[in-house]
């Protein structure tokens, strides 16, 4: 459970610290990338599911924060897709 709280806190900090859509995309992408590593260290699936939920919330909150600026939202989505392809 400590691991889950750390990831959630880090995810929230990432969202607050983002100054650009590209940084936001990197942070969301990194969050999801960490799931593979964390799932190998986690004791149970519930903990991993909580981390997945945290990353999903980070993604959704980032999109919501950009919904009034279509250009920034589009740039975020483009950067996020590019990050996923790496």
N, C-alpha and C positions, 0 to 999 in steps of 0.2 A: 504494500500500500504506500510506503514511503516513495517508491519509484514513481508511482502514479501521481502523487501530489507534486513531485519535482517537475515532472513533464508538464502537468497542467499549469503550474506556476510559471514555468519557462515559456509556455505557449502564450500565456496572457502577457507576459513581459515583451515577447516578440511583437505581438500585435500593437502594444502601446509604443514600442520603440521604432516602428516602421515609418520612415520618412518618404518612401517612394513605393510605387506598386511593384517594382522589381525586387526590392528588399522584402516586401510582404510576400511575394511569390516564393522567394528563396526560403523564407522562414516557414511557410506552410509546407513547401516541398520537403524541407529538412525534417520537419515534424513527422511527416508520413514515412520518410526514409528510416528514421530511428526506430520505427515499430519493429522492423525485422530483427534488429539487434536486441531490443528490449524483450521481444517475445522469446528469445533464446534464454534470457536471464530470468524471466518471470516464473513464479511458482504456479500460477493458475491462469486460465483463459480470461477470467473476469477482470483481472488486472490489465491484461492486454486490451480487452474490449474498452475499458475506461480510457486508455491512452488513445485508442482509435477515435473514441468519442471526442476527446480533447482536441485532436487534430482536426476533426470534422467541424467542431465548433469554431476553431481558429479560422478555417477556410470560410465558413458561412459569415462570421463576423467581419472578416476582411471584405468579402463581397458586399455586405450591407454598408460598410463604411465608404464604399466607392459607388454606391448606387446613384448618387446625385451627380456623378461626373463620368459620363459614358466613355470618354477618352481614357481616363485613368483606369477604369474598370476593364476596358478592352486591353490596355497595356498590361495590366495585372494578369488577365487570363492568358494572354500570349506568352508572357514570361513564365507563368506557372506550367503551361503545356510544354514549353521548351525545357524546363527543369525536369519534368516527369520523363522526358525522352532520354535523359542522360543515363 
